[in-house]
Amino acid sequence: MSVSWEQQDLFVSSSGANRTPRNGRGLVEPGCPVRISRFAAVDGIRELLIRKGEDGKIGITVRYIEEGKILICAVLRRSPAYLAGLRYGDEVLSLEDEPLVGQTVDRVRELVRKNTRNSIKLRTKDKPGERYVTVVRDEEKGYGFRFVDGEITFVRSNTSAQRQGLERKLQIIEVNEEVVVGTKDEDIEAIICGSDGGTVTLCVVPVKIYRQLFSRISSITNDSLTLVEL
């Protein structure tokens, strides 16, 4: 069941906290309200050397999908990987300078096991078609958009949403950098209404891309044979 237009039009959202540059070295204490913005990448490609955390990991889980790609299906909030800019849906192109396209999960596990340094070298590609849109709440018109099952279905004219380029047939992937794939509309609203600030930042992708790619990431059962933690 989706949230009604009247409810969505009264959104009061998200953290207006300060933004901190993500350079892989930042320290964010547990419970810190800071919301970190994802820095731009050249052609969507990121080449990163990420220092491991205290548990010897960088804080991501990757999944092998049928096309022979390795995709990030989970990122631990405020982990080294999160601070470095990695997000749900990104593709891991190489690990320790070895290309991963077409590689098996077992090979990925082997590369992780052989890595005894305190850092991991990755080359990644941002999820295709992603856009980050920050919408400011209007006192009379609210945020000015409607969604059903996470898909934008209506954008009101003369609102911040329209001016920022939000449009129909876009799927919401993140709300204020929290992944909402597979989340009920009521719960997405609750995330948006969770704190004051008057702005909400959405990560959206075209619905066609979402249905082709991201639905497969979330629909596969948590089969340990297809998952690797880094």
Secondary structure, 3 states (H helix, E strand, C coil): CCCCHHHHCCCCCCCCCCCCCCCCCCCCCCCCCCCCCCCCCECCEEEEEEECCCCCCCCEEEEECCCCCEEEEEECCCCHHHHHCCCCCCEEEEECCEECCCCCHHHHHHHHHHCCCCEEEEEEECCCCCEEEEEECECCCECCEEEECCEEEEECCCCHHHHCCCCCCEEEEEECCEECCCCCHHHHHHHHCCCCCCEEEEEEEEHHHHHHHHHHHHHCCCCHHHEEEC
